[in-house]
Amino acid sequence: MYQQYIQSNPQIMMGKPTVKGTRITVELILEKLAAGETVDQLLEAHPRLTRPAIYAALSFAAEALKADVIYPVPEQVA
């Protein structure tokens, strides 16, 4: 699904995955959502962004994580 909305072009944002036709990175979308911004707030702040593009960014991130090896974060001893 995300292929329609997400691209990685070495000449745009150093090749980071972005929403097609913008310089909005998947990373930025994830950071803002993780910080508590809502989808509606993202859409208001970035008029060229669409709801399907946001969901495509989430789908892209999920697929990318499936392909990577994830190492657990060690517990900190207090």
N, C-alpha and C positions, 0 to 999 in steps of 0.2 A: 504494500500500500504506500509506503513512504517514498518509493522511487519517483513518484509523480511530483513530489513536493521538495525533496531533499537532494542537494547536489554537493559534490566535493570537487572544487576546481582550484588547482594550484595558484591561479592568478587572483582568486577571491579569498580574502581572509586567510592567506597562507595555506589554503587547502582544507581548512576546517570545514566540516559539514555545515552547510547553510540552507536556509529556505530559498528555493529558486527565485531569482529575480530580486533578491535582497542581499544585504550583508548581515542579516540576523543569523547568528550561529545557533546550532542545536544546543551548544553549551550554555549560551545566554538564556535560552528558553528554560532549560533545566534548572539553572541557578535561580532564576526569578521565581519559578514555581516552588522550588525547595525553600526559598526565603519567605514563602507565604503569599506571594501574589496570586491572584486568581486569573483564570483564562480571560475573563472580561477586562481585567486591568491590563493584561498584556496586549489585548486587542486595542484598547484605548491608547496605550502608550506607543504602539507601533501600527499605524494605520495600514501599512502594506501587508501585515500579517493576517492570516485567516485562521479560523478555528480548525479546519481540516489540516492546515500546515502545522499547527501546534500539536495535534494528535499524531501527525506523521513524524514529528521530531521525537515524540515519546516512543513511538514504534521503532524508529531508527535506533534510539538509545537501547531499547530492550534487546533488539537483534544484535547490536554491537557487544553487549554484555554477554550474550550467549556464546559468542565466538571467542571471548577472552578468558584467560585463566584468572579467576578471582581468588585473592588470598585474604583470609580473614584478618581483621584488625586485632592485634594482640590486646588482651585486657590490660589495663593499667592497674598496678597494685597501689593502693592508697597507703 
